[in-house]
Amino acid sequence: MIDLACLPSKSHNCAERMLDAIKRLGGRTHAVMSDFSVQARLAELRQEHRDLDAAIAALIVSGDTDQLRMARLKRQKLRLKDEITAWERQLVPDIIA
């Protein structure tokens, strides 16, 4: 079952529609639920990445010279990018070449 609490409140109608679609699929629900939860997590991570980008840009514009703070934000942004890449790999099926 998809945990609706992890989704933003404005998405509940969308999540409820997704649950109805999953119920109609019958035995193939596991793969669909997995992809849906990966997509939800990716959306959260991408938003966090954009927020960090905006915070870094705001520091640059404000002329704040706190290099330690800037470095921490950039490292956090890189960690998020790595996590996004790892989650995206879960959506692509492994194909043996």
Order of alpha helices (4+ residues) and beta strands (2+ residues): alpha-alpha-alpha
